């Protein structure tokens, strides 16, 4: 399953950035809700572990999820940080060991197998793609805070497709009516290849695939990208796009998320 290899590669890209990070910098706050770099990796490690259990040990996953749903009523950060005790280089090693194991193990899984999750059941393929998306999206705040312009590859297509597939969800979660057609997307991949999705040529989104992925994962405001948006349906989607589960989230304000000059 290629998506499992892509998940591992996404984790490796973040690991390359973090492997020599001084221990004191792990408590550096990012532009995402003030989360520290420790918070980011704790979050990724906790939910990687949950996803892995959903495949390998469904009963333990069910117990973990029940505890999480109860514990997070008092806040996600306190709960996750209580569940994952490691910090800094020790946390880095635990996270790296698990994601490497997952990359190997999930690559051999049947992509169509159904697994439980916090929302509806999903396929194994969808689950590991969601883990890649989370790693890419939360990795952004680390790259930004450390002043590094990330270099994407065409594995970002998985995240683009997730954004396309959640066109309906992006409207539903905001309480908006679902348009009859999805805008026509013309996106340039990191390799230079042209990717096209959708059919409504009166509503178009054109530009870099990376920029589209940034908007649907809410790591950039649409105004801070090179995307050309034509038509009211396309404009509304890009203003509130959300390719992840949970309650409606407000995208970052213009200029709020950017690569820090160091």
NORHU-V958916 format. One record per helix or strand of 2 or more residues. SS is the DSSP state (2 for helix, 1 for strand). FROM is the first residue (numbers start at 1). TO is the last residue. If there is no record, write none. Layout:
ss	from	to
SS	FROM	TO
SS	FROM	TO
This chain:
ss	from	to
2	2	18
2	23	27
2	37	56
2	58	74
2	76	83
2	88	107
1	114	115
1	122	123
2	124	145
2	154	165
2	167	172
1	183	188
1	194	197
1	200	208
2	209	216
2	222	224
1	228	230
2	232	240
